[in-house]
Amino acid sequence: MANKYLNFISDNHLLNCIENLHKSYLSAKSEINKKQFYKNKIDTIKLTFDAKFNNINEEDLIQSEILRQIDKSINNSIGTFHEQILGGITGYEMGNLSGFDIKANDDTLFADIKNKHNTMNSSSAEALFQKLARYANDYKKAKCYWVQILAKNSFNEHWQGEINGKEYSHSRVFKISGDQFYALLSGQDDALFQLYKVLPKAINDYLKSVEKDDNIKENSALDEITSETEQSKRSILDQITFENYSYYLGFDKL
């Protein structure tokens, strides 16, 4: 029976990957209570400018800030989604915290996957290169890749140049864009594009198959803060400012 979505991974595998990512979204949403929201100090001076210059009411503004915090958490989960998708291609597997993200079953390929090209500073880039070089040295037939799912260009090239003032290169260490890596593992040039095209339908099919859990509490931070404004008679921004900076000179007067 032909696959419904993609021909390089099974339908069940794709839907399982979507389910795992959906759970990450639900978890991220449920974790944003007031304590979590305040974990990093809120820049209420910036939020004041945002509200006035962008003509946004305070509730929408705080909801947007909560979604921004959720987005930071979800970015890591998106990288895991790609690892899971690629690990479902015949002949490859996920690392599962083994030091690599994807490997060939016959040890001819190892890869470290980053969702975006600009997620590493020079020190982490050097550490990654050295790790890939060690795999290449330990496995003489292996090609080792730094995968950039969202890259500035489409490429598959040796990773060489200078990091922290040191020259580096290895005959079997490469850097590669997401489209080229999907093509390499699947044998299909447009594999990443195929995934992009089927995602809306696959996600809709998945969502139809799951029951909505009305007991999941999403983004309770705004409800908690709003409830406190009813007692304090402060605006939402003033309440957030007071709770974050009441120890600053004068701020206890809010």
N, C-alpha and C positions, 0 to 999 in steps of 0.2 A: 504494500500500500504506500503510495507516494506521500511525502510529507506535505503538510498544509502550508507551512510557513517558509522554511529554508531547507535546502537539500544537503547542507554540510553539518547540521546538527539535528537531532530529533525534535519533534514538536514538544514532547514531554520535557526535554531538557530546557528548551527555550522558556516554556511556561514556568518551570521550576526556578529558573534564573529571575524571571519577572516577579514571582512570588517572594523570593528572598529579598529583592530590592523593595518590594511593597512593604514587607515587614520592617525593613530599615526605616522607611518613611514614617510608618506608624509609630515606631519606637522613638524616632527623633521628635515627632510632634508631641508625644505624650510626656517626654522628659522636660519640656520647656515650662516648668512652673516658675514662680517668682524667684525662688532661690537660685535656680539654674540660670534664669534670665539675668540676674544680678552677678553671676559668677565673675564676669569681666565688667568693670565699671562702665556704666552707660554714659555716653557723651551727650548730656542733655542740652548743652549749648549748641552742638551741631544739630540736634533734633529740633531745637527752636528755630534755627535757620531753615531747616528742611520744611517745617510746618508752614512758615510764613512765605518763603520764596517759592515753594511748590504748591502752596494752597491746599495743604492736606490737613484734615482734622486730626486731633490727637489720637483718637482710637485707631484710625487707619494707619497713622504713623507708627504707633507702637506695634500694631499687627505686622506691619512691614518689617520692623526691626526684628521681631520674633522670627519671621520667615527667613530673614538674612542669617540668623544664628542657625536655624535648621539647615539652611543651604550649605553652610560650612561643614556640618556633620554629614550631609548626604553626598558631598563630593567624594569622600573616601569610599562610600558605598557604591558609587558609580564605577570607580576603578575595580572594585571587587566584582561587579556585574560583568565587566569585560573579561576578567580572569575566568569567571565561571563559564561564560559563553565559549571562550577559546579552549578551555579545558574539556569541553564536550565534543570537540572535534576528534575523530578517530585517530589514534596515534599520539595523543597529547594528554597531559594531566596537569592539574593544579598542584602548586607546591605545598599548600596547607601548612604554612609557617615553617617550611624547610629551608628558607633562605632564598628561594627563587619563587616567582609567581607562576610560571608555566615552564614545563619541560617536555621534551619528546620522550616517549616511552623507551626508546633505544639510546637515550643519552646523547643524541646528536644535536640537541638544541636546548638552551636555557634562556629564560627571558625575565627581565624585571619590568613591570608595567607601571607607567605613570599616566594618569588621566590627562594631565596638561603638561606642555613642554617646559613651563617656567616654574615648576614646583620645587626645584632644588637650588640651593646655593652652591658655591664652589666647593665647600668642604664635603657636602653630601654627594656632589657629582664625583669627586675624587674617590670617595668611599665606594660608590657604586661601580666605577670603572675597575677599581682594584678587585672587587668581589667578582665581577664578570670575568676578569682576567684569570682569577684563581680557578673558576669553573673551566675556562678554556685550557688552562694548564693541566688540570686534573683529568679532563676528558678530551683526549687528543683529537677526536673526530667532531667535537662539539663546536657549533657556532653560538655565540652568546650575544644577546640583544638588549639594549635599552629601548623599550617601546614607548613612544609618545602618542597616545591615542588622539589627542587634539594637538597636532603639530602645525607649524607655520607653513610647511611645504610637504609635498609627497616625496619620500626618499627612503633609500636603503643603502647605507654607506658605512665604511669603516669609521669608528669613533676614534678620532685622533686629534691632537692639538696640544693645548697647554691649559693646565688647571693649577692654580696656586703657584705659578712660576715653574711648574714641572712639565717637561715634555712627556707625552704618553702616547702609546699606540700598541696594538696587538693585532696580529694577522687574522684572528678569528673573533674579535670583539667589534660589534656593530651598533649603530643607532638606526632606528627605523620608525617611520610614521605609522599611525594606526591602520590606515587603509592598506599599506604594503604588508603589514604583519598579518592582518586578516587574510590577505591574498596568499601569503606564504604558507600559512597553516592549512587553509581550506583548498588551495589550488584553484581559486576563482578570483579573478582580478577585482571584481566589484562586490566582494563578500560583505564588506562593511556597509556599502550602499544598500545591499539587499536587506541587511539587518535593519537599517534605518527605515526602509520602506515598509517592512512588515510590522514594525513595533506598534503603530497605532491599533491595527487589527488584533494583534496578539494580546496587547494590554486590555483592549475592550473585551475580548473573549475571556481572559483571565478574570477580570472584574465581575463579569456576569456569573462566573462560577463560584464566587466566594460570597458568603453571607456578611452583611454589614454588621459590625459589632457596635451597637449603640452604647456599650459600656466604656468604650475607649474615650478617655478625656483628652482632648487636644488643646494644647496651648493654654493651660490654666493660668499662666502668668497675668494676662490682661484681666481675667475675671478677678483674680486676687487683688490686683492693684485697684481696679475699679471699685471693688467692695470697700477697700480702705478709704477711698476718696469720699465715700458716703458718710463716713465718720469724721474724717479730718476736714472736709469741705474744701480741700485743695483741688486744683486741676490735676489731670493725670500726669502731666510733665512735672508739676511742682511736687507731686507725691513721689515720683521716681527720683527727682533731684534730692528731696529731703531724705529719702531712705538710703541714698548713695553717698550724700555729702553733708549730712547734718553735723559732722565734726569739723567742717570747714568754717572759718570765721564768718559769722552772719547768717549762715545757711540754716541754723536752727530756728530762725525766725519765720521760716516759710509756713 
